[in-house]
Amino acid sequence: MRFDAYHPMISALYFLFLLSFIALIEHPVYLGISFLTGLIYATKLKGKSALLFALLLLPAIGLYAYYYSRYNHFGVTNLRETAIGNMITLESILYGGLRGLKASSLLLWLLCVHEIFTTDKIVYLLGRISPKLSLYFAILLRTAPKIVTTAHRIQCGQEAMGRGIRQGNFYKRVRNLLRVGSILLTFMIESFVETADSMRSRGYGLKGRTAFSLYRFDNRDRLVVVTLFLGGTLLGSAYLLDQMVAHYDPKIILNPITGVSVLFYGIYTFLALLPLLLQCVGEW
């Protein structure tokens, strides 16, 4: 049983908490845990494509660290001098790498969010607050894959008539491309009009309209909420106890690794792996 089988509010609270924590924290251990756990969970959900994406992120982190160190000069550990006389420091390289690691962790976890959060969950969460906004989100999330599928079908039909974008000379290819774009634009406009008419005829957005849903908040969801609350409270205690202190300007200052800090690392690892653990237990 995957994490998306739980109540949508649970998924929203969990990912909101985790993404906010990753965005605000600058401690290298917590960021490393975030990257590894995000990689593990994304690989579980999306397979080899997530692993390949993570492998592409690793050199990007190194390139960003090098770029950041050349244009941000702080720190006391000088490594080398640039052509214009500025110093590249160890502190700027490490901080640039950590910023790249943070961005990579967020991207990996956003892959998981995209896999877990479907259109019906967004409509369910926003439907009671703003029905029109939920409808706009549903249409927006459905538009991109629909455009790709429709464009492929139009291209196949045009190629069957000898008017594909890869057929003929350069002038004909440009003309064929414009024709495919015109057909696609006309189709999408008609689709939007039909969708709006269909939702209006069903009374969407009327006052007092009720929404059907299959979601029910049960004891399993309550247990996850309690777990998230306890884990968030313990991580808040770690912040108050200065277990997340990390400074890089002018020199690197990190809190020493003690038994208490290892305990907090374990708590955060457990929270980051919670969806995967729930899925593995459900499958077992």
N, C-alpha and C positions, 0 to 999 in steps of 0.2 A: 504494500500500500504506500503510494508516494505521498509526499507532503502536500500535493495539490488536492488530496482527498479530504483534507481537514477544512474547517470552516474558512472562508476567504478572509475574515477579519484576523484570524490567527496568522495567516501568511503575510498580510499587510503589516501587522504589528512586528512580526519577526524581521522581515526584510527592512522595514523602516528603522528599527533599532540597530541592525547590523550595519547597514549602509551608513547611517549617521555616525556610528562608532568608528568605522574605518576612515570616514572623511575627516573626523576631528582628531584622531590619535596620530602621534608621530613617533611612537616608540618602535624601534626596529623589530623587536621580538613579536609584538602584537601584529605588526604589518606582515611579517613573514608567515605567521600563523594564518592570517587572513588570506594570503595568496595561496598557500598550500591547501587549506581547506576549501577555498573556492575552486581550485583546480580539481580536487578530488570529487567534489559534488557536481561540478559541471561535466566532468568526464562520465560520471555515473548517469547523468541525465541525457547528454548529447553524444557520448561516445568519443570516437577518435577525432572528430572535428574540434571539440573543445581542447583536447590535448595539443593538436596542431596549432590552434589559436594561441595557447599559452606558450608554446615554443617560439612563436613569432613575437610574443611580447618580451621575451627575455633580452634579445639584442636591442629592442626598442628602449628598454630600461637603461642599458649601458650607453646607448647613443644620447639619450636625454641627460644622463648624468654628466657626460662629457660636454654637451652643449651648455648645461646649466653652470658648470664650473668655469667655463670660459667667459661668461658674461655676468657672473655674480662672484665678487671677490671678498670673501670674509674667511676668517679662520687664522690660526697661528702656525699650522703645519704646512710650510711651503713645499711644493713638489717640483714645479718647473715654471719657467717664465715664458709668456707668450711672445709673439713677434712684436707686439706693440708695448711690451714692458709690463703687462699685468701678470700677477702671480696666480697660478692654479694651486689651490689648497686642498688638503685631504678632507677638511670639513665641508667644503662646497661640493666636492664630488660625492661624498656620502649622503649629504642632504638631497642633492639632485637625484641620486639613485633611490632614496627613500620616497621621494615624491613620485618618481616613475613607478616604484613598487606599489604605492598607494593607488595610483590611477589604474594600474594593471589589476589589482585586487578588486577594485570597483567594477571594472569591465567584466571580469570573470563572474562576479556575483550578479551583475545585471544580466548575463546570459542565463543564469539560474532563474532570475525573476521573470525573464521573458518566457522561459519554459513552463514555469509554475502558474503564472498569472495569465489566464485566458480571457477572451473578450467577455464571456458571460459573468466572470467574477468581477470585472471592472464595472459592468452594468449593474450587478447586484449591489456593490459597495456604494456606488454613486447614485443609484436609481432613487433611493428614498431622499437623498439630499437635493439632488438636481437632476431630474429626469432628462432634461434637454442636454445637459453636459455629458451624462452617461451615454446618451445616444450619439453625440458627436465623437466621443472616444471610441465607441464601438465601430462607427463608420470609418474613422481614421485608421484604426488598427486593421480593419478588413480591407482597406483600399489598396495598400502597397502590394500584398500578395495577389490580389485580384487583378491589378494592373499588369503585373508580370505574366500571369497566366493568360490574360486576354491578349497581350501583345504577342506572346508566343503563338497563339492560335491564329491571329491575324497574319503574322509573318508566314506561317505554314500555308495558309490559304493563298497569299500573294505569290509565294514561291511556286505553288502548283500551277499558277497562271503565267509563270515566267516573269513576275514583277517583284521579286524579292530584293532585299537591300544588298545582297551579295551577287546579284545578277546584272549583266550588262556593263557598259562603260561607266566612267565616273559620273557623267551627267545623268545617266539613267538611274544609277544607284542613289544619287541625291534626290532625284524626283520620286523614286520608290520609297525612300525613307520618309519624305514629307507626306506621301500618301498614307503610309502606315500610321504616322503620327496623327494625321487628320482623322482617320478611321477610329483610332484609339480614343482620341479626345471626344469625338461624337458619341462613342459608346459609353464613356464614363459619365458624360453629362446626362444622357438618357437614363443611365443606371441610378444616378443621384436623384433625378426627378421621380423615378418609379419608387425608390426607397422612401422618399419623403411622402408621396401620395399613399403608399402602403401603411406607413406608420400613422399618418393622419386619419386614415379610415379605421384604424384599430383603436383610435382614441388615445394615442400616446401623448402624454403631457397634460391630459385633462385633470382638473382638480378632483381629488378623491379616488383617482385610479389606483388600484392595487397591483402589485407585481408578484408573479408566480416564481418560486425558487425551490430548489431541491435541498437547500442547505439548512442544517439544523445544528444548533449549538448543544453538544452533548458532553458527557463526562470526560471523554477523551480530549476534547478541546479545552475543557477547564483545567485538566492536568497540564497541558502544554502551557497555558497562560500562567499557572502557578510556577512552573519551571522557569519561564522567561522572567517573571517578576523576581524570583530568588536570584537568578543569574545576574540580572541587571543590578540588583541591590548589592551583590557581592562585588561586581565590577565598579560600582560607584564607591564602595568602601576602598577598593584598590586605588582609585583616583585620589580619595581623601587622604590615604596613607602614603601618598607620593610614590606609588609603585609604577606610575606611568610617566615619570619625569624624564624628559629627553631634550637636551639643548645642544645646538651645533654652532652657535655663534657667541663668543669668538672661539671656543673650544668645545669638544665633545664632552658632555656631562650626562651620564646615565646612572640610574640607581643601581646599586650592586645586586647581583642575583643571589637571593637568599631562599630559604625554605618557604617563606610567605609568598615571595614573588613567583616561585615555581607553582605554588598552589593556585595563584590567580591565573597564571598561564594555562594551567590545566582546566580551570573553570571556563575560560574564554574558548579554549579548544573544544570543550564539550558543547558549548552553546553554538559554535560555528558548525560543528558536525551534527547538531541535533536533527535537522531534516534527513540527513543520510542515515543516522541511526534509527530514526522512526521508520524509514523506508525498509531498511534491512530487517528490522524486527517484524514489520508487517509481512514482508516476503517469507520470512522464516515461519 
